[in-house]
């Protein structure tokens, strides 16, 4: 895969997330995708990612803004840096009570690509900043 194709694949994935089109996002990942969420342990498989995206959508309304996609030579690795803009809509287990808190935090994702599919997604976000933002009601 060319570097431009890799960049386009990652951008399509991020666009699908922003549109809350989970099926479109999942169509771009391998069946055995490795997903490293910023707040938990690695999960393997498209179905686990489907579950994670659904759970996140139930509790949060998030959009990725100010996005920059970069990739390494050869088109097998890519990264995206962005601002996560969100609203905490429904209380999630282990987190403060939801009261419509809004937040804007720096974030990123790292990707591995093989055979035209995303095979690894590692999310980065500062969990201390995120928890602090969810704790502010006002």
Buried (B, 14 or more C-beta within 10 A) or exposed (E): BEBEEBBBBBBBBBBBBBEEEBEBBBEBBBEEBBBBBBEEEEBEBBEBBBEBBEEBBEBBBBBBEEBEBEBEEEBBBBBBBBBBBBBBBEEBEEBBEBEEBEBEBEBBBBBBBEEEBBBBBBBBBEEEEBEEBBEEEE
